[in-house]
Amino acid sequence: MVYRKPQRRTNRTRPGRKFFMIMGGLAAGIFLIVFFVLNVSTVTAQLGKIDFDTTQSTVIVRDETVFNAENYGKATFLATEGERVAQGTPIAEVYKWGYNDKIMSDLLETQTKIEQYQENDLLHDVIDKDLEAINQSIADKSELISAIISGTGQGDLVEEEKALRQLMENKQKYLHEKVNADSQLELYYEQEAQLLERVDSWRETVTAPAAGVVSFYFDGCEALLNASNIEQLTIKNINDIVNGSALTQVVSSETERPLYRLVNNYKWYLLIVSTKPIHEFENDNEFMIAFKDYIDKQYTGKVVGKREEESGFIYAIEINDDIGPLLNTRRADATIRTVFEGIKVPSKSVKTVEDVKGVYAVKNKEKTFVPVNVLIDKGGFSIIKPLNDSGILKAGQEIEE
């Protein structure tokens, strides 16, 4: 009888429900990963437009120069407020300290004697229609000036006085050429020449060194708020102007006094302060601008600068339209608007990768990141512009949603 060692029975455990659930979950996860990698949800980039407008408190900075004159006793303005002048145009006659009103009075009295003698003594029997026309023009202009002074007439007093002086000079010249001088008139001419010599020793004619617009109005901020100083201006400087707390009176020095401003009327700036970034105000973006109190005139401006401070942002807009009625304005509320045109995509399609904004262009299930500049983001859509001319991103291109 052969003895056989009994064999040990092996118990086999079948996979349970939990095992199949785990494996099923892994399989599903792998499937989803593969699905989303190979099946990207996309949208089609299209050409589109988005309107933009905002109302901002602005500070106006002009490209201007303040011209001072050595302390003077009297000034006669030859140009008018807001007048456009060419280089060399007379702006004012300035009479230095020591100017004597008595001498000027004697000169005017002598010139009056000359005119009366010419007309009443030498031309009293002569009918001169040209002289009559000149006299009538002088009388009409004098009457208009009196009406303006009294408030019953309309017009620019400085401009009308300038015109009257020109008429009187024309009359003097006409009579000097028309009338043959006798001994008495020659004596008057000699007295006039002596007085003119003394007056001319005090008088200096100030002319414009360049073309521009003349203004005799000062608000005390000309040195601070100047185009040459624009990069040094701070948010506090600008806010002080907006709030009206920085305007000061012009103070004369011991040796000089401000005489006039010469403004480059075709180059000026708007400064805007914002506590948050205004993405639409990127450099070189252009806008149509209308000011609250001057709605009849539209201006075109271009963003030329942006600076960030701890308390906010400063934006500078350059305007090359004629400044017109804003010649003496420092603070103004402006409506700024434009229409951004370009590639329009859903806002959520714009991703940020390593601090660079862009979209993923999709072709044959492969994605390419294209850096872009977001011109505007509004209402769930963005107008974007590629940062480089790769030709990848254009209308009709599929991008990741």
C-alpha positions in Angstrom: 0.0 0.0 0.0 1.5 3.3 -1.1 1.1 6.3 1.1 0.3 9.5 -0.7 0.8 12.9 0.9 -2.5 14.8 0.9 -2.4 17.9 -1.5 -3.2 21.4 0.0 -6.3 23.0 -1.5 -5.7 26.5 -2.9 -8.5 29.1 -2.4 -8.8 31.5 -5.5 -10.4 34.9 -4.8 -12.4 36.4 -7.6 -12.1 40.3 -8.1 -14.8 42.0 -6.2 -17.1 44.9 -7.1 -14.8 47.5 -5.6 -12.0 46.4 -7.8 -14.1 46.8 -10.9 -15.3 50.2 -9.8 -11.7 51.4 -9.3 -10.6 50.1 -12.7 -13.6 51.5 -14.3 -12.9 54.9 -12.9 -9.3 54.8 -14.1 -10.4 53.9 -17.5 -13.0 56.7 -17.6 -10.4 59.2 -16.4 -7.9 58.1 -19.1 -10.7 58.3 -21.7 -11.7 61.8 -20.6 -8.0 63.0 -20.7 -7.6 61.6 -24.1 -10.9 63.1 -25.2 -10.2 66.6 -24.0 -6.7 66.5 -25.3 -7.7 65.3 -28.7 -11.1 67.0 -28.8 -10.6 70.7 -27.8 -13.8 72.9 -27.6 -13.3 75.7 -30.0 -14.9 78.9 -31.4 -14.2 80.7 -34.6 -12.5 84.1 -34.4 -14.4 86.7 -36.3 -14.1 90.3 -37.3 -16.2 92.6 -35.1 -16.7 95.9 -33.4 -17.2 97.1 -29.8 -18.2 100.6 -28.9 -16.3 102.4 -26.1 -17.1 105.7 -24.3 -16.3 107.2 -20.9 -16.6 110.6 -19.2 -13.6 111.8 -17.4 -12.4 114.9 -15.5 -9.4 116.1 -17.3 -6.7 118.7 -16.9 -5.6 120.6 -20.0 -1.8 121.1 -20.5 -0.7 123.4 -23.2 2.5 123.7 -25.2 3.0 127.4 -24.3 5.6 129.9 -23.2 5.1 132.8 -20.8 7.0 135.9 -21.9 8.0 138.4 -19.2 9.0 142.0 -19.7 11.3 144.1 -17.6 9.2 145.9 -15.0 7.4 148.6 -16.9 5.2 151.6 -16.1 2.7 151.1 -18.9 1.9 148.6 -21.7 -0.2 149.1 -24.8 -1.4 145.8 -26.2 -1.2 145.7 -30.0 -2.5 142.1 -30.3 -5.8 140.9 -29.0 -6.7 138.0 -26.8 -6.8 134.8 -28.7 -5.3 136.3 -31.9 -3.3 134.0 -34.2 0.0 135.7 -34.9 3.0 135.0 -37.2 6.6 135.3 -36.2 7.5 138.9 -35.8 4.0 140.2 -35.2 4.0 143.2 -32.7 2.3 142.0 -29.4 2.7 145.1 -27.2 4.4 148.4 -26.7 6.0 148.5 -23.3 7.1 151.7 -21.6 10.0 151.3 -19.1 10.1 152.7 -15.6 10.7 156.4 -15.7 8.1 156.8 -18.4 6.5 160.2 -18.0 2.8 160.7 -18.7 3.4 164.4 -19.0 5.7 163.9 -22.0 3.1 161.6 -23.7 0.4 164.2 -22.9 2.6 166.9 -24.5 3.1 164.7 -27.6 -0.6 164.0 -28.0 -1.3 167.7 -27.6 1.3 168.7 -30.2 -0.1 166.1 -32.7 -3.6 167.5 -32.2 -2.3 171.0 -32.9 -0.7 169.7 -36.1 -3.9 168.1 -37.3 -6.0 171.1 -36.5 -3.6 173.5 -38.2 -3.4 171.2 -41.3 -7.2 170.9 -41.6 -8.4 174.2 -40.3 -5.7 176.6 -41.5 -4.2 175.0 -44.6 -7.0 173.0 -45.9 -10.0 175.0 -44.7 -11.1 175.9 -48.3 -10.2 172.6 -49.8 -12.8 169.9 -50.3 -11.0 166.6 -49.7 -13.3 163.6 -49.9 -10.6 161.2 -48.9 -9.9 163.1 -45.7 -13.7 163.4 -45.0 -13.9 159.6 -45.3 -11.0 159.1 -42.9 -12.5 161.5 -40.4 -15.9 159.7 -40.6 -14.2 156.4 -40.0 -12.5 157.8 -36.9 -15.8 159.2 -35.6 -17.6 155.9 -36.1 -14.9 153.9 -34.4 -14.8 156.4 -31.5 -18.5 156.1 -31.1 -18.3 152.3 -31.1 -15.6 152.3 -28.4 -17.7 154.6 -26.2 -20.7 152.2 -26.6 -18.5 149.2 -25.7 -17.2 150.9 -22.6 -20.7 152.0 -21.5 -22.1 148.5 -22.1 -24.5 149.4 -24.9 -22.3 148.2 -27.7 -20.7 144.9 -28.6 -17.1 144.2 -29.7 -13.6 143.6 -28.4 -12.4 146.8 -26.8 -8.7 146.1 -27.3 -9.3 145.2 -31.0 -11.4 148.3 -31.6 -8.9 150.6 -29.9 -6.1 149.0 -32.0 -8.2 149.8 -35.1 -8.8 153.4 -34.0 -5.0 153.9 -33.5 -4.4 152.6 -37.0 -7.0 155.0 -38.4 -5.4 158.0 -36.6 -1.9 157.0 -37.8 -3.3 156.7 -41.4 -4.7 160.3 -41.0 -1.5 161.7 -39.8 0.4 160.1 -42.7 -2.1 161.3 -45.2 -2.0 164.9 -43.9 1.8 164.9 -43.9 1.8 163.8 -47.5 -1.0 166.1 -48.6 -0.2 169.4 -46.9 2.7 171.6 -47.8 4.2 172.8 -44.6 4.7 176.5 -43.8 6.9 177.9 -41.1 4.4 177.4 -38.3 3.7 173.8 -39.3 7.5 173.1 -39.5 7.8 174.4 -36.0 5.1 172.0 -34.8 6.8 169.1 -36.7 10.1 170.0 -34.9 8.3 169.9 -31.5 6.7 166.6 -32.3 10.0 165.0 -33.3 11.6 166.0 -30.0 8.8 164.6 -28.0 8.8 161.4 -30.1 12.5 160.9 -29.4 11.9 161.1 -25.7 8.9 158.8 -25.8 10.8 156.3 -28.0 13.6 156.1 -25.5 11.1 154.6 -23.0 9.1 152.5 -25.5 9.9 149.0 -26.6 7.9 147.0 -29.1 7.6 143.4 -28.1 7.1 141.0 -31.1 6.2 137.3 -31.3 9.3 135.0 -31.6 7.3 132.3 -33.3 3.8 131.6 -34.7 1.0 130.8 -32.2 -2.0 132.2 -30.3 -1.6 135.1 -27.9 -3.2 135.2 -24.5 -3.0 137.8 -21.7 -4.8 135.5 -19.2 -2.8 133.8 -16.4 -3.9 131.3 -13.8 -0.6 130.8 -12.1 -0.1 127.2 -13.2 1.7 127.9 -16.5 5.1 126.8 -15.2 3.8 123.6 -13.6 1.3 122.5 -16.2 3.4 122.8 -19.3 4.0 120.3 -22.1 7.8 120.5 -21.3 7.0 119.4 -17.7 4.4 116.7 -18.4 6.5 113.7 -17.5 7.2 115.1 -14.0 3.6 115.8 -13.0 2.2 113.6 -10.2 -1.3 112.5 -9.4 -1.4 115.0 -6.6 -0.5 117.8 -9.0 -3.4 116.8 -11.3 -5.9 116.2 -8.5 -5.1 119.6 -7.0 -6.1 121.2 -10.3 -9.2 119.1 -10.8 -10.3 120.1 -7.2 -9.5 123.7 -7.8 -7.0 123.9 -5.0 -3.8 124.6 -7.0 -4.7 127.8 -8.9 -2.6 130.7 -7.7 -2.3 134.3 -8.7 0.6 135.4 -10.9 3.2 137.2 -8.8 5.5 139.7 -10.4 9.2 139.6 -9.5 11.2 142.7 -8.6 12.6 142.9 -12.1 10.1 141.3 -14.4 6.3 141.0 -14.9 4.5 138.4 -17.1 3.3 140.1 -20.3 1.7 137.4 -22.4 1.5 133.7 -23.3 2.3 132.3 -26.7 0.4 129.1 -27.2 1.0 126.3 -29.8 -2.7 125.9 -30.5 -2.2 122.7 -32.5 -0.5 120.7 -29.9 -1.9 120.3 -26.4 -2.7 117.5 -23.9 -5.3 116.0 -21.6 -4.2 114.4 -18.4 -6.6 111.8 -16.7 -6.2 110.2 -13.3 -7.8 106.9 -12.5 -7.5 104.7 -9.4 -7.9 101.6 -11.7 -6.2 100.9 -15.0 -8.2 101.9 -18.1 -7.1 99.1 -20.5 -8.6 100.9 -23.5 -6.1 103.8 -22.9 -3.2 101.9 -24.4 -0.5 103.9 -26.3 -1.5 105.1 -29.8 -5.2 104.3 -29.4 -7.2 107.2 -30.9 -10.4 108.7 -29.6 -13.1 111.3 -30.4 -13.4 113.8 -27.6 -16.1 116.3 -26.7 -16.0 118.7 -23.8 -19.1 119.3 -21.6 -19.2 123.0 -22.1 -18.1 123.0 -25.7 -20.2 120.2 -27.3 -20.3 121.9 -30.7 -16.7 121.0 -31.4 -15.2 117.5 -31.7 -11.5 116.8 -31.1 -9.4 113.9 -32.0 -6.8 112.7 -29.5 -4.2 109.9 -29.2 -2.9 108.3 -26.0 0.8 109.0 -25.8 1.7 108.1 -22.3 0.7 106.1 -19.2 2.4 106.1 -15.7 1.5 104.1 -12.7 1.9 105.4 -9.1 0.9 103.9 -5.8 -2.4 105.7 -5.7 -3.4 105.1 -9.4 -2.6 105.8 -13.0 -2.0 108.9 -15.1 -2.9 108.8 -18.8 -1.8 111.5 -21.3 -3.8 112.2 -24.5 -2.2 114.4 -27.2 -4.6 116.5 -29.3 -3.4 118.1 -32.6 -6.7 120.0 -33.4 -7.0 123.8 -33.0 -7.5 124.4 -29.2 -10.1 127.1 -30.0 -12.3 128.1 -27.0 -10.2 126.0 -24.6 -7.3 128.5 -24.8 -7.7 129.5 -21.2 -9.5 126.4 -19.8 -7.6 124.3 -17.2 -10.2 121.8 -16.0 -12.9 120.2 -18.2 -15.2 117.2 -18.2 -14.7 115.2 -21.4 -16.6 112.4 -23.1 -14.1 110.1 -24.8 -15.3 107.6 -27.3 -14.2 105.3 -30.1 -15.1 102.0 -31.8 -12.6 99.2 -31.5 -12.5 97.0 -34.6 -10.6 93.8 -35.1 -10.7 90.1 -34.2 -13.6 89.6 -31.8 -13.5 86.6 -29.5 -15.3 85.5 -26.2 -13.5 87.0 -23.2 -13.0 83.6 -21.7 -10.9 82.6 -24.7 -8.2 85.0 -23.7 -5.8 83.1 -21.4 -2.8 84.4 -19.4 0.4 82.4 -19.7 3.4 83.6 -17.7 1.9 87.1 -17.4 1.3 87.2 -21.2 -2.2 87.4 -22.5 -3.1 85.4 -25.6 -5.4 82.8 -27.2 -4.8 79.2 -28.3 -5.1 78.8 -32.0 -6.2 75.2 -32.8 -5.4 73.4 -36.1 -5.5 69.6 -36.6 -6.2 69.2 -32.9 -2.9 71.0 -32.1 -2.8 74.2 -30.0 -0.5 77.2 -30.5 -0.4 80.0 -28.0 -0.6 83.4 -29.7 0.2 86.5 -27.6 -2.3 89.3 -28.1 -3.1 92.8 -27.0 -6.6 93.1 -25.7 -8.0 96.4 -27.0 -11.3 96.2 -25.1 -13.1 93.7 -23.0 -16.8 94.4 -22.7 -20.0 92.4 -22.4 -18.3 89.0 -22.5 -16.3 89.7 -25.7 -12.9 91.1 -26.4 -11.4 92.8 -29.4 -7.8 91.5 -29.7 -4.8 92.2 -31.8 -1.8 89.8 -32.3 1.4 91.1 -30.8 3.4 89.8 -33.7 2.6 89.3 -37.4 2.9 85.5 -37.4 -0.2 85.2 -39.6 -1.6 82.5 -37.4 -4.4 84.5 -35.8 -7.0 85.9 -38.3 -10.7 85.9 -39.0 -11.9 82.4 -39.4 -9.3 80.8 -37.2 -10.4 78.2 -34.7 -9.4 79.1 -31.1 -9.8 77.3 -27.8 -13.0 78.4 -26.1 
